[in-house]
Amino acid sequence: MRALNTAKFNFPAKSSNEGFARGAVAAFIAQCDPSLDELADIKTAVSEAVTNCIVHAYPETIGQIYITVSLYENCTVRIKVTDRGIGIADVENAMLPMVSSGGEERSGLGFTVMQTFMDTLKVRSTPGKGTTVTMGKKITQRSET
Amino acid sequence: MLDCAMEQREGVLCVSLCGEIDHHAATLVRAKIDARILAYEPKLVVLDLSAVSFMDSSGIGLILGRHRMLKSLGGTLSIRGVSPQTAKLLRIAGIEGIMESKGEVKQ
């Protein structure tokens, strides 16, 4: 399916950019007129994906994070968050709730939150090359409610 | 941006957070809260989230970390001012039940 509109941006994997990333995605999808709950869900999922890049993909370096947001017919949003970091050897295990290699202060709920707050979640990773997280969510059109 | 105001009285430390809790902000406020807990050794810490406009799972990490720390010091953590969005996160983490997070603080 062809996207009706797409935005791409990238930024350094610095924790100070987490707010920028979710804010930029939220600003772009505002044209679909999401509800406050839908917007909060998407912002939270983006924040989780970006934090994973900062904490796990680039533990010792500050690499780049690439985000593509696409809007499709019937207001479906697809968000792709890509890093060129260390990758995940066992994606299935990393996606289990409460599993974290990020230390005691990490809850290990990042992927669980993305799964719960979005309609679809796909994770592709190659150790040594990086990870791409693709998430989708259909925005309820006001006429449907 | 996350502001953190703290007030202590009769063994109770009230921590009021205002703004967005993400990994960046949580890292910054955690040190402040921990320093005050270690200096004051409160019996109860009340974490007031009523002015929090955004929270991701880093907030859960912040809550669980303080909960563990207080437990080891013989204190307890209570949460108040939970928004519906934050309540969703607490449910995912399975901690909605073990902490008083819905309403007023249990004294």
gemmi code that builds the backbone of each chain (N, CA, C; Angstrom):
import gemmi

chains = {
    "A": [
        ("MET", (0.849, -1.202, 0.000), (0.000, 0.000, 0.000), (0.887, 1.256, 0.000)),
        ("ARG", (0.483, 2.206, -0.811), (1.282, 3.408, -0.959), (0.905, 4.453, 0.104)),
        ("ALA", (1.919, 5.063, 0.705), (1.647, 6.064, 1.733), (1.115, 7.349, 1.110)),
        ("LEU", (0.179, 7.982, 1.814), (-0.357, 9.263, 1.337), (0.577, 10.407, 1.696)),
        ("ASN", (1.290, 10.221, 2.771), (2.193, 11.272, 3.245), (3.273, 10.637, 4.123)),
        ("THR", (4.487, 11.117, 4.001), (5.600, 10.519, 4.751), (6.549, 11.603, 5.252)),
        ("ALA", (7.044, 11.418, 6.459), (8.090, 12.304, 6.989), (9.254, 11.444, 7.447)),
        ("LYS", (10.460, 11.888, 7.147), (11.657, 11.159, 7.585), (12.568, 12.129, 8.314)),
        ("PHE", (13.131, 11.672, 9.403), (14.128, 12.510, 10.074), (15.085, 11.630, 10.864)),
        ("ASN", (16.237, 12.163, 11.127), (17.216, 11.437, 11.944), (17.905, 12.398, 12.904)),
        ("PHE", (18.435, 11.836, 13.957), (19.019, 12.662, 15.017), (19.983, 11.799, 15.830)),
        ("PRO", (20.927, 12.425, 16.562), (21.864, 11.644, 17.381), (21.160, 10.962, 18.551)),
        ("ALA", (21.642, 9.786, 18.909), (21.041, 8.999, 19.989), (21.423, 9.568, 21.357)),
        ("LYS", (20.967, 10.795, 21.599), (21.181, 11.435, 22.903), (19.845, 11.441, 23.633)),
        ("SER", (19.888, 11.177, 24.952), (18.625, 11.081, 25.689), (17.842, 12.391, 25.647)),
        ("SER", (18.545, 13.506, 25.478), (17.847, 14.801, 25.422), (16.973, 14.920, 24.171)),
        ("ASN", (17.154, 14.006, 23.200), (16.336, 14.042, 21.973), (15.067, 13.191, 22.058)),
        ("GLU", (14.849, 12.499, 23.180), (13.667, 11.634, 23.299), (12.369, 12.442, 23.157)),
        ("GLY", (12.330, 13.589, 23.817), (11.139, 14.442, 23.749), (10.920, 14.985, 22.350)),
        ("PHE", (12.010, 15.347, 21.684), (11.929, 15.845, 20.308), (11.333, 14.777, 19.391)),
        ("ALA", (11.821, 13.538, 19.529), (11.380, 12.454, 18.633), (9.882, 12.213, 18.756)),
        ("ARG", (9.388, 12.048, 19.977), (7.949, 11.763, 20.117), (7.109, 12.986, 19.763)),
        ("GLY", (7.650, 14.182, 20.038), (6.939, 15.416, 19.701), (6.833, 15.601, 18.193)),
        ("ALA", (7.912, 15.275, 17.464), (7.916, 15.431, 16.005), (6.921, 14.459, 15.366)),
        ("VAL", (6.898, 13.213, 15.864), (5.951, 12.221, 15.329), (4.516, 12.683, 15.616)),
        ("ALA", (4.291, 13.155, 16.831), (2.944, 13.610, 17.214), (2.501, 14.773, 16.335)),
        ("ALA", (3.418, 15.685, 16.051), (3.077, 16.855, 15.223), (2.695, 16.404, 13.812)),
        ("PHE", (3.396, 15.406, 13.283), (3.113, 14.948, 11.917), (1.763, 14.242, 11.829)),
        ("ILE", (1.460, 13.408, 12.836), (0.203, 12.641, 12.743), (-1.021, 13.461, 13.180)),
        ("ALA", (-0.774, 14.682, 13.626), (-1.899, 15.542, 14.038), (-2.871, 15.748, 12.882)),
        ("GLN", (-2.386, 15.639, 11.627), (-3.253, 15.835, 10.459), (-4.327, 14.748, 10.344)),
        ("CYS", (-4.153, 13.630, 11.085), (-5.178, 12.572, 11.113), (-6.205, 12.830, 12.205)),
        ("ASP", (-6.015, 13.900, 12.959), (-6.917, 14.269, 14.040), (-7.106, 13.141, 15.065)),
        ("PRO", (-6.000, 12.637, 15.625), (-6.130, 11.561, 16.615), (-6.737, 12.067, 17.925)),
        ("SER", (-7.309, 11.158, 18.694), (-7.802, 11.542, 20.021), (-6.592, 11.717, 20.936)),
        ("LEU", (-6.805, 12.325, 22.078), (-5.692, 12.534, 23.017), (-5.116, 11.198, 23.478)),
        ("ASP", (-6.000, 10.202, 23.667), (-5.542, 8.873, 24.088), (-4.676, 8.224, 23.013)),
        ("GLU", (-5.132, 8.322, 21.749), (-4.350, 7.736, 20.648), (-2.995, 8.420, 20.528)),
        ("LEU", (-3.004, 9.733, 20.667), (-1.759, 10.499, 20.583), (-0.800, 10.094, 21.710)),
        ("ALA", (-1.350, 9.948, 22.911), (-0.519, 9.561, 24.063), (0.057, 8.162, 23.853)),
        ("ASP", (-0.758, 7.245, 23.310), (-0.281, 5.874, 23.052), (0.890, 5.896, 22.060)),
        ("ILE", (0.727, 6.649, 20.983), (1.765, 6.687, 19.945), (3.033, 7.360, 20.480)),
        ("LYS", (2.859, 8.458, 21.204), (4.037, 9.138, 21.779), (4.797, 8.206, 22.728)),
        ("THR", (4.040, 7.433, 23.515), (4.686, 6.515, 24.468), (5.452, 5.427, 23.711)),
        ("ALA", (4.826, 4.874, 22.660), (5.489, 3.812, 21.892), (6.766, 4.333, 21.216)),
        ("VAL", (6.699, 5.534, 20.665), (7.893, 6.123, 20.024), (8.985, 6.350, 21.067)),
        ("SER", (8.587, 6.842, 22.221), (9.550, 7.092, 23.294), (10.265, 5.796, 23.697)),
        ("GLU", (9.493, 4.700, 23.755), (10.088, 3.398, 24.111), (11.098, 2.947, 23.050)),
        ("ALA", (10.709, 3.085, 21.774), (11.585, 2.629, 20.693), (12.881, 3.453, 20.664)),
        ("VAL", (12.746, 4.757, 20.839), (13.917, 5.638, 20.803), (14.815, 5.383, 22.027)),
        ("THR", (14.197, 5.183, 23.180), (14.991, 4.897, 24.392), (15.773, 3.593, 24.220)),
        ("ASN", (15.137, 2.589, 23.603), (15.853, 1.333, 23.340), (17.117, 1.571, 22.510)),
        ("CYS", (16.997, 2.433, 21.488), (18.165, 2.743, 20.646), (19.276, 3.368, 21.498)),
        ("ILE", (18.881, 4.317, 22.346), (19.872, 5.063, 23.136), (20.539, 4.156, 24.174)),
        ("VAL", (19.726, 3.364, 24.867), (20.246, 2.548, 25.975), (20.923, 1.274, 25.471)),
        ("HIS", (20.287, 0.600, 24.493), (20.759, -0.727, 24.097), (21.551, -0.751, 22.792)),
        ("ALA", (21.064, -0.031, 21.768), (21.712, -0.144, 20.447), (23.085, 0.524, 20.431)),
        ("TYR", (23.161, 1.664, 21.111), (24.421, 2.417, 21.135), (24.886, 2.589, 22.588)),
        ("PRO", (25.284, 1.500, 23.268), (25.632, 1.627, 24.688), (26.871, 2.492, 24.945)),
        ("GLU", (27.827, 2.472, 24.028), (29.082, 3.206, 24.257), (29.273, 4.377, 23.295)),
        ("THR", (28.416, 4.476, 22.305), (28.604, 5.527, 21.295), (27.307, 6.329, 21.133)),
        ("ILE", (27.394, 7.402, 20.357), (26.173, 8.146, 20.031), (25.985, 8.050, 18.520)),
        ("GLY", (25.237, 7.036, 18.118), (24.971, 6.850, 16.692), (23.744, 7.636, 16.264)),
        ("GLN", (23.257, 7.339, 15.083), (22.079, 8.038, 14.565), (20.824, 7.169, 14.731)),
        ("ILE", (19.718, 7.821, 14.956), (18.413, 7.156, 14.978), (17.608, 7.719, 13.803)),
        ("TYR", (17.017, 6.816, 13.021), (16.270, 7.222, 11.824), (14.787, 6.907, 12.034)),
        ("ILE", (13.942, 7.896, 11.849), (12.499, 7.671, 12.004), (11.773, 8.004, 10.697)),
        ("THR", (10.914, 7.100, 10.287), (10.027, 7.359, 9.148), (8.591, 7.211, 9.635)),
        ("VAL", (7.786, 8.222, 9.431), (6.361, 8.160, 9.790), (5.565, 8.250, 8.500)),
        ("SER", (4.673, 7.302, 8.288), (3.867, 7.301, 7.069), (2.392, 7.229, 7.421)),
        ("LEU", (1.614, 7.959, 6.649), (0.158, 7.929, 6.816), (-0.454, 7.264, 5.599)),
        ("TYR", (-1.372, 6.346, 5.849), (-2.037, 5.607, 4.769), (-3.526, 5.944, 4.749)),
        ("GLU", (-4.179, 5.439, 3.734), (-5.625, 5.658, 3.654), (-6.275, 5.126, 4.918)),
        ("ASN", (-7.412, 5.570, 5.234), (-8.177, 5.308, 6.452), (-7.378, 5.575, 7.735)),
        ("CYS", (-6.466, 6.542, 7.599), (-5.717, 7.054, 8.759), (-4.965, 5.982, 9.540)),
        ("THR", (-4.295, 5.114, 8.826), (-3.397, 4.182, 9.492), (-2.003, 4.807, 9.503)),
        ("VAL", (-1.391, 4.754, 10.673), (-0.062, 5.347, 10.849), (0.963, 4.229, 10.949)),
        ("ARG", (2.071, 4.367, 10.237), (3.160, 3.405, 10.396), (4.425, 4.170, 10.766)),
        ("ILE", (5.083, 3.710, 11.814), (6.285, 4.389, 12.299), (7.436, 3.388, 12.308)),
        ("LYS", (8.514, 3.782, 11.658), (9.691, 2.909, 11.592), (10.824, 3.598, 12.341)),
        ("VAL", (11.391, 2.914, 13.320), (12.522, 3.465, 14.084), (13.718, 2.541, 13.852)),
        ("THR", (14.754, 3.097, 13.257), (15.915, 2.284, 12.867), (17.191, 2.805, 13.511)),
        ("ASP", (18.041, 1.866, 13.933), (19.388, 2.247, 14.385), (20.414, 1.390, 13.673)),
        ("ARG", (21.641, 1.828, 13.683), (22.746, 1.042, 13.110), (23.670, 0.593, 14.246)),
        ("GLY", (23.048, 0.178, 15.333), (23.789, -0.181, 16.535), (24.182, -1.648, 16.605)),
        ("ILE", (24.272, -2.162, 17.832), (24.846, -3.498, 18.049), (23.889, -4.634, 17.683)),
        ("GLY", (22.601, -4.329, 17.549), (21.642, -5.369, 17.188), (21.246, -6.240, 18.372)),
        ("ILE", (20.257, -7.086, 18.123), (19.744, -7.977, 19.172), (19.902, -9.415, 18.686)),
        ("ALA", (20.627, -10.228, 19.451), (20.865, -11.610, 19.019), (19.587, -12.445, 19.111)),
        ("ASP", (18.827, -12.262, 20.183), (17.615, -13.044, 20.394), (16.425, -12.092, 20.575)),
        ("VAL", (15.791, -11.755, 19.479), (14.699, -10.773, 19.509), (13.530, -11.281, 20.360)),
        ("GLU", (13.219, -12.565, 20.214), (12.091, -13.139, 20.950), (12.261, -12.972, 22.467)),
        ("ASN", (13.472, -13.252, 22.930), (13.761, -13.128, 24.361), (13.730, -11.663, 24.805)),
        ("ALA", (14.285, -10.778, 23.957), (14.328, -9.347, 24.306), (12.926, -8.765, 24.424)),
        ("MET", (11.966, -9.384, 23.726), (10.605, -8.853, 23.748), (9.781, -9.358, 24.924)),
        ("LEU", (10.335, -10.280, 25.711), (9.603, -10.777, 26.877), (9.487, -9.674, 27.918)),
        ("PRO", (8.329, -9.577, 28.613), (8.182, -8.550, 29.641), (9.196, -8.725, 30.763)),
        ("MET", (9.651, -7.625, 31.302), (10.574, -7.550, 32.435), (11.981, -8.074, 32.111)),
        ("VAL", (12.274, -8.279, 30.834), (13.638, -8.663, 30.462), (14.360, -7.401, 30.039)),
        ("SER", (15.456, -7.077, 30.727), (16.231, -5.898, 30.343), (17.698, -6.113, 30.628)),
        ("SER", (18.519, -5.626, 29.693), (19.959, -5.653, 29.925), (20.442, -4.246, 30.259)),
        ("GLY", (19.496, -3.370, 30.548), (19.838, -1.957, 30.759), (20.055, -1.559, 32.209)),
        ("GLY", (20.157, -2.536, 33.110), (20.413, -2.213, 34.515), (19.134, -2.177, 35.329)),
        ("GLU", (19.305, -2.008, 36.653), (18.188, -2.085, 37.608), (17.088, -1.059, 37.379)),
        ("GLU", (17.462, 0.103, 36.868), (16.471, 1.167, 36.723), (15.617, 1.028, 35.470)),
        ("ARG", (15.924, 0.037, 34.630), (15.090, -0.201, 33.455), (14.040, -1.252, 33.815)),
        ("SER", (12.802, -0.991, 33.449), (11.727, -1.906, 33.844), (11.650, -3.121, 32.927)),
        ("GLY", (12.250, -3.035, 31.748), (12.181, -4.150, 30.803), (10.814, -4.266, 30.143)),
        ("LEU", (10.084, -3.158, 30.109), (8.720, -3.183, 29.570), (8.577, -2.478, 28.225)),
        ("GLY", (9.676, -2.025, 27.659), (9.629, -1.234, 26.429), (8.846, -1.895, 25.308)),
        ("PHE", (9.210, -3.128, 24.959), (8.518, -3.816, 23.862), (7.070, -4.137, 24.240)),
        ("THR", (6.847, -4.480, 25.508), (5.482, -4.781, 25.964), (4.591, -3.548, 25.817)),
        ("VAL", (5.128, -2.378, 26.159), (4.365, -1.137, 26.015), (4.071, -0.872, 24.534)),
        ("MET", (5.076, -1.055, 23.672), (4.866, -0.839, 22.232), (3.777, -1.781, 21.713)),
        ("GLN", (3.837, -3.044, 22.143), (2.848, -4.040, 21.703), (1.436, -3.671, 22.177)),
        ("THR", (1.362, -3.205, 23.425), (0.054, -2.911, 24.020), (-0.559, -1.636, 23.444)),
        ("PHE", (0.275, -0.630, 23.213), (-0.242, 0.682, 22.812), (-0.436, 0.820, 21.302)),
        ("MET", (0.188, -0.079, 20.529), (0.048, -0.009, 19.076), (-0.730, -1.243, 18.586)),
        ("ASP", (-1.211, -1.203, 17.338), (-1.953, -2.358, 16.796), (-0.994, -3.433, 16.300)),
        ("THR", (0.117, -3.011, 15.714), (1.084, -3.987, 15.178), (2.495, -3.594, 15.594)),
        ("LEU", (3.349, -4.596, 15.743), (4.762, -4.357, 16.081), (5.615, -5.428, 15.418)),
        ("LYS", (6.640, -4.973, 14.704), (7.550, -5.921, 14.061), (8.974, -5.481, 14.400)),
        ("VAL", (9.801, -6.429, 14.793), (11.192, -6.095, 15.135), (12.115, -6.933, 14.271)),
        ("ARG", (12.991, -6.265, 13.542), (13.983, -6.972, 12.734), (15.348, -6.520, 13.184)),
        ("SER", (16.233, -7.472, 13.460), (17.542, -7.081, 13.967), (18.635, -8.000, 13.449)),
        ("THR", (19.785, -7.431, 13.184), (20.958, -8.212, 12.799), (22.108, -7.809, 13.728)),
        ("PRO", (22.617, -8.769, 14.510), (23.718, -8.420, 15.412), (24.869, -7.760, 14.656)),
        ("GLY", (25.330, -6.653, 15.187), (26.437, -5.913, 14.571), (25.999, -4.926, 13.505)),
        ("LYS", (24.731, -5.007, 13.103), (24.275, -4.107, 12.024), (23.160, -3.160, 12.442)),
        ("GLY", (22.339, -3.595, 13.367), (21.281, -2.692, 13.823), (19.909, -3.320, 13.879)),
        ("THR", (18.956, -2.479, 14.258), (17.589, -2.942, 14.515), (16.580, -1.981, 13.887)),
        ("THR", (15.507, -2.554, 13.368), (14.390, -1.727, 12.903), (13.109, -2.188, 13.584)),
        ("VAL", (12.452, -1.237, 14.227), (11.168, -1.495, 14.865), (10.101, -0.820, 14.007)),
        ("THR", (9.104, -1.571, 13.570), (8.024, -0.994, 12.771), (6.703, -1.178, 13.526)),
        ("MET", (6.027, -0.061, 13.748), (4.780, -0.099, 14.531), (3.653, 0.531, 13.729)),
        ("GLY", (2.471, -0.006, 13.867), (1.326, 0.565, 13.162), (0.139, 0.765, 14.079)),
        ("LYS", (-0.658, 1.757, 13.740), (-1.888, 1.986, 14.520), (-2.910, 2.701, 13.637)),
        ("LYS", (-4.140, 2.244, 13.743), (-5.201, 2.904, 12.990), (-5.825, 3.977, 13.870)),
        ("ILE", (-5.871, 5.170, 13.326), (-6.487, 6.280, 14.067), (-7.984, 6.255, 13.786)),
        ("THR", (-8.759, 6.270, 14.856), (-10.214, 6.243, 14.691), (-10.686, 7.560, 14.089)),
        ("GLN", (-11.365, 7.452, 12.949), (-11.888, 8.678, 12.352), (-13.146, 9.095, 13.096)),
        ("ARG", (-13.289, 10.393, 13.293), (-14.386, 10.889, 14.139), (-15.760, 10.429, 13.651)),
        ("SER", (-15.882, 10.248, 12.328), (-17.186, 9.833, 11.783), (-17.512, 8.384, 12.175)),
        ("GLU", (-16.460, 7.627, 12.596), (-16.675, 6.224, 12.975), (-17.226, 6.098, 14.386)),
        ("THR", (-17.078, 7.166, 15.179), (-17.467, 7.054, 16.590), (-18.913, 7.469, 16.814)),
    ],
    "B": [
        ("MET", (11.026, 18.230, 29.848), (11.345, 18.980, 31.070), (10.559, 18.388, 32.244)),
        ("LEU", (11.241, 18.072, 33.324), (10.574, 17.507, 34.499), (11.049, 18.240, 35.741)),
        ("ASP", (10.117, 18.887, 36.416), (10.453, 19.560, 37.671), (10.145, 18.627, 38.830)),
        ("CYS", (10.934, 18.768, 39.882), (10.780, 17.902, 41.050), (10.810, 18.763, 42.307)),
        ("ALA", (9.678, 18.814, 43.018), (9.621, 19.572, 44.269), (9.453, 18.593, 45.418)),
        ("MET", (10.229, 18.814, 46.494), (10.156, 17.873, 47.623), (9.869, 18.603, 48.928)),
        ("GLU", (9.019, 17.970, 49.732), (8.649, 18.559, 51.010), (8.599, 17.443, 52.046)),
        ("GLN", (9.227, 17.662, 53.199), (9.236, 16.596, 54.202), (8.620, 17.067, 55.512)),
        ("ARG", (7.836, 16.169, 56.132), (7.205, 16.499, 57.413), (6.837, 15.225, 58.146)),
        ("GLU", (7.238, 15.150, 59.388), (6.888, 14.033, 60.285), (7.074, 12.665, 59.632)),
        ("GLY", (8.247, 12.456, 59.095), (8.576, 11.143, 58.531), (8.031, 10.867, 57.150)),
        ("VAL", (7.341, 11.871, 56.570), (6.777, 11.694, 55.230), (7.480, 12.638, 54.255)),
        ("LEU", (7.959, 12.070, 53.172), (8.581, 12.890, 52.122), (7.624, 12.912, 50.937)),
        ("CYS", (7.180, 14.114, 50.566), (6.285, 14.233, 49.417), (7.088, 14.722, 48.212)),
        ("VAL", (7.091, 13.943, 47.161), (7.831, 14.289, 45.942), (6.802, 14.593, 44.853)),
        ("SER", (6.767, 15.840, 44.417), (5.810, 16.225, 43.369), (6.548, 16.416, 42.053)),
        ("LEU", (6.152, 15.628, 41.069), (6.791, 15.725, 39.755), (5.879, 16.488, 38.802)),
        ("CYS", (6.478, 17.350, 37.984), (5.711, 18.174, 37.057), (6.402, 18.176, 35.698)),
        ("GLY", (5.713, 17.666, 34.661), (6.297, 17.646, 33.324), (6.257, 16.256, 32.729)),
        ("GLU", (7.280, 15.910, 31.938), (7.292, 14.646, 31.207), (8.360, 13.708, 31.784)),
        ("ILE", (7.953, 12.471, 32.096), (8.913, 11.488, 32.622), (9.301, 10.544, 31.495)),
        ("ASP", (10.515, 10.697, 31.001), (11.082, 9.728, 30.061), (12.447, 9.307, 30.609)),
        ("HIS", (13.189, 8.552, 29.829), (14.475, 8.045, 30.300), (15.427, 9.185, 30.657)),
        ("HIS", (15.415, 10.238, 29.835), (16.290, 11.395, 30.065), (15.949, 12.075, 31.392)),
        ("ALA", (14.667, 12.395, 31.569), (14.242, 13.117, 32.768), (14.376, 12.254, 34.017)),
        ("ALA", (14.036, 10.955, 33.889), (14.087, 10.053, 35.046), (15.516, 9.960, 35.587)),
        ("THR", (16.489, 9.935, 34.681), (17.891, 9.852, 35.094), (18.270, 11.073, 35.940)),
        ("LEU", (17.743, 12.239, 35.535), (18.100, 13.480, 36.226), (17.445, 13.584, 37.611)),
        ("VAL", (16.157, 13.213, 37.719), (15.480, 13.390, 39.016), (15.776, 12.266, 40.004)),
        ("ARG", (16.154, 11.102, 39.480), (16.403, 9.950, 40.349), (17.463, 10.282, 41.408)),
        ("ALA", (18.555, 10.911, 40.970), (19.652, 11.225, 41.890), (19.192, 12.179, 42.989)),
        ("LYS", (18.366, 13.153, 42.610), (17.852, 14.132, 43.589), (16.986, 13.442, 44.637)),
        ("ILE", (16.076, 12.586, 44.164), (15.146, 11.901, 45.079), (15.922, 10.957, 46.006)),
        ("ASP", (16.856, 10.207, 45.425), (17.623, 9.242, 46.227), (18.450, 9.942, 47.310)),
        ("ALA", (19.039, 11.081, 46.941), (19.852, 11.819, 47.922), (18.987, 12.245, 49.097)),
        ("ARG", (17.762, 12.709, 48.807), (16.878, 13.154, 49.882), (16.395, 11.968, 50.730)),
        ("ILE", (16.112, 10.851, 50.099), (15.673, 9.658, 50.842), (16.785, 9.200, 51.791)),
        ("LEU", (18.017, 9.166, 51.292), (19.130, 8.697, 52.115), (19.414, 9.664, 53.265)),
        ("ALA", (19.239, 10.959, 53.027), (19.520, 11.956, 54.075), (18.416, 11.983, 55.127)),
        ("TYR", (17.172, 11.790, 54.712), (16.028, 11.975, 55.603), (15.477, 10.657, 56.146)),
        ("GLU", (15.698, 9.569, 55.429), (15.177, 8.233, 55.773), (13.696, 8.269, 56.166)),
        ("PRO", (12.843, 8.687, 55.256), (11.405, 8.789, 55.574), (10.749, 7.420, 55.728)),
        ("LYS", (9.676, 7.388, 56.533), (8.897, 6.136, 56.678), (8.026, 5.944, 55.446)),
        ("LEU", (7.606, 7.083, 54.889), (6.716, 7.044, 53.725), (7.159, 8.084, 52.699)),
        ("VAL", (7.226, 7.662, 51.457), (7.457, 8.614, 50.362), (6.201, 8.637, 49.506)),
        ("VAL", (5.651, 9.829, 49.320), (4.466, 9.995, 48.478), (4.916, 10.610, 47.159)),
        ("LEU", (4.718, 9.861, 46.089), (5.091, 10.346, 44.766), (3.829, 10.900, 44.107)),
        ("ASP", (3.794, 12.202, 43.941), (2.608, 12.854, 43.370), (2.802, 13.065, 41.870)),
        ("LEU", (1.986, 12.366, 41.082), (2.132, 12.421, 39.619), (1.038, 13.267, 38.966)),
        ("SER", (0.298, 14.035, 39.773), (-0.862, 14.745, 39.212), (-0.486, 15.793, 38.162)),
        ("ALA", (0.750, 16.291, 38.183), (1.153, 17.297, 37.193), (2.064, 16.693, 36.103)),
        ("VAL", (2.043, 15.361, 36.014), (2.852, 14.695, 34.975), (2.020, 14.598, 33.687)),
        ("SER", (2.537, 15.172, 32.616), (1.776, 15.221, 31.357), (2.126, 14.074, 30.410)),
        ("PHE", (3.229, 13.377, 30.685), (3.633, 12.235, 29.850), (4.502, 11.309, 30.688)),
        ("MET", (4.315, 10.015, 30.509), (5.215, 9.059, 31.171), (5.351, 7.812, 30.306)),
        ("ASP", (6.581, 7.309, 30.162), (6.771, 6.021, 29.489), (7.308, 5.021, 30.516)),
        ("SER", (7.827, 3.888, 30.064), (8.215, 2.853, 31.021), (9.424, 3.253, 31.879)),
        ("SER", (10.096, 4.348, 31.505), (11.176, 4.855, 32.368), (10.588, 5.311, 33.708)),
        ("GLY", (9.338, 5.782, 33.678), (8.658, 6.165, 34.912), (8.395, 4.959, 35.786)),
        ("ILE", (8.081, 3.835, 35.145), (7.891, 2.581, 35.890), (9.214, 2.179, 36.546)),
        ("GLY", (10.302, 2.322, 35.800), (11.628, 2.032, 36.349), (11.936, 2.920, 37.550)),
        ("LEU", (11.562, 4.190, 37.428), (11.785, 5.153, 38.519), (10.983, 4.744, 39.761)),
        ("ILE", (9.733, 4.365, 39.551), (8.861, 3.957, 40.666), (9.385, 2.665, 41.311)),
        ("LEU", (9.680, 1.665, 40.472), (10.140, 0.372, 41.014), (11.470, 0.510, 41.748)),
        ("GLY", (12.354, 1.328, 41.197), (13.666, 1.551, 41.835), (13.527, 2.176, 43.210)),
        ("ARG", (12.640, 3.193, 43.329), (12.432, 3.864, 44.634), (11.712, 2.919, 45.602)),
        ("HIS", (10.789, 2.115, 45.056), (10.059, 1.135, 45.875), (11.047, 0.150, 46.510)),
        ("ARG", (11.978, -0.349, 45.688), (12.983, -1.310, 46.187), (13.894, -0.658, 47.216)),
        ("MET", (14.304, 0.571, 46.926), (15.215, 1.284, 47.819), (14.556, 1.510, 49.180)),
        ("LEU", (13.300, 1.967, 49.156), (12.597, 2.233, 50.412), (12.348, 0.955, 51.197)),
        ("LYS", (12.045, -0.114, 50.483), (11.815, -1.409, 51.138), (13.061, -1.823, 51.916)),
        ("SER", (14.225, -1.618, 51.300), (15.469, -2.010, 51.976), (15.768, -1.111, 53.180)),
        ("LEU", (15.175, 0.083, 53.212), (15.382, 1.007, 54.329), (14.231, 0.948, 55.339)),
        ("GLY", (13.267, 0.070, 55.094), (12.132, -0.074, 56.008), (11.024, 0.938, 55.770)),
        ("GLY", (11.018, 1.586, 54.630), (9.972, 2.568, 54.320), (9.041, 2.057, 53.241)),
        ("THR", (8.031, 2.864, 52.911), (7.109, 2.473, 51.835), (6.921, 3.630, 50.851)),
        ("LEU", (6.484, 3.246, 49.656), (6.234, 4.238, 48.614), (4.751, 4.242, 48.283)),
        ("SER", (4.200, 5.431, 48.141), (2.805, 5.550, 47.731), (2.743, 6.503, 46.538)),
        ("ILE", (1.823, 6.221, 45.628), (1.707, 7.066, 44.444), (0.336, 7.703, 44.420)),
        ("ARG", (0.265, 8.963, 44.060), (-1.050, 9.588, 43.906), (-1.084, 10.475, 42.657)),
        ("GLY", (-2.279, 10.833, 42.253), (-2.439, 11.692, 41.078), (-2.171, 10.957, 39.787)),
        ("VAL", (-2.600, 9.692, 39.725), (-2.323, 8.863, 38.538), (-3.347, 9.146, 37.434)),
        ("SER", (-2.864, 9.514, 36.258), (-3.754, 9.766, 35.114), (-4.155, 8.426, 34.495)),
        ("PRO", (-5.204, 8.409, 33.682), (-5.592, 7.138, 33.032), (-4.460, 6.535, 32.204)),
        ("GLN", (-3.670, 7.393, 31.538), (-2.554, 6.897, 30.713), (-1.478, 6.250, 31.591)),
        ("THR", (-1.166, 6.896, 32.718), (-0.183, 6.330, 33.650), (-0.723, 5.048, 34.266)),
        ("ALA", (-2.025, 5.018, 34.542), (-2.639, 3.815, 35.120), (-2.482, 2.626, 34.175)),
        ("LYS", (-2.550, 2.901, 32.853), (-2.359, 1.828, 31.870), (-0.959, 1.223, 32.012)),
        ("LEU", (0.028, 2.102, 32.197), (1.407, 1.629, 32.360), (1.577, 0.830, 33.651)),
        ("LEU", (0.960, 1.316, 34.734), (1.060, 0.609, 36.016), (0.440, -0.783, 35.901)),
        ("ARG", (-0.662, -0.859, 35.134), (-1.319, -2.161, 34.927), (-0.401, -3.110, 34.153)),
        ("ILE", (0.245, -2.588, 33.093), (1.153, -3.417, 32.288), (2.280, -3.953, 33.175)),
        ("ALA", (2.761, -3.091, 34.071), (3.867, -3.485, 34.954), (3.383, -4.383, 36.088)),
        ("GLY", (2.064, -4.482, 36.250), (1.509, -5.318, 37.312), (1.703, -4.730, 38.689)),
        ("ILE", (1.863, -3.412, 38.779), (2.102, -2.802, 40.098), (0.944, -1.910, 40.540)),
        ("GLU", (-0.129, -1.950, 39.792), (-1.273, -1.138, 40.192), (-1.812, -1.598, 41.548)),
        ("GLY", (-1.752, -2.912, 41.749), (-2.308, -3.457, 42.976), (-1.404, -3.342, 44.193)),
        ("ILE", (-0.098, -3.441, 43.986), (0.786, -3.476, 45.161), (1.084, -2.091, 45.714)),
        ("MET", (0.789, -1.055, 44.951), (0.968, 0.290, 45.480), (-0.355, 1.022, 45.440)),
        ("GLU", (-0.561, 1.849, 46.420), (-1.801, 2.613, 46.432), (-1.669, 3.739, 45.415)),
        ("SER", (-2.313, 3.546, 44.280), (-2.037, 4.483, 43.191), (-3.281, 5.203, 42.696)),
        ("LYS", (-4.408, 4.901, 43.300), (-5.638, 5.452, 42.724), (-6.077, 6.767, 43.354)),
        ("GLY", (-5.914, 6.871, 44.638), (-6.495, 8.062, 45.255), (-5.619, 8.683, 46.307)),
        ("GLU", (-6.203, 8.886, 47.449), (-5.498, 9.576, 48.519), (-4.451, 8.670, 49.161)),
        ("VAL", (-3.551, 9.302, 49.845), (-2.455, 8.572, 50.465), (-2.928, 7.909, 51.752)),
        ("LYS", (-2.514, 6.656, 51.918), (-2.831, 5.945, 53.150), (-1.861, 6.418, 54.227)),
        ("GLN", (-2.335, 6.998, 55.285), (-1.430, 7.520, 56.330), (-1.240, 6.503, 57.443)),
    ],
}
model = gemmi.Model(1)
for chain_id, residues in chains.items():
    chain = gemmi.Chain(chain_id)
    for i, (resn, *xyz) in enumerate(residues, 1):
        res = gemmi.Residue()
        res.name, res.seqid = resn, gemmi.SeqId(i, " ")
        for name, pos in zip(("N", "CA", "C"), xyz):
            atom = gemmi.Atom()
            atom.name, atom.element = name, gemmi.Element(name[0])
            atom.pos, atom.b_iso = gemmi.Position(*pos), 0.0
            res.add_atom(atom)
        chain.add_residue(res)
    model.add_chain(chain)
structure = gemmi.Structure()
structure.add_model(model)
structure.setup_entities()
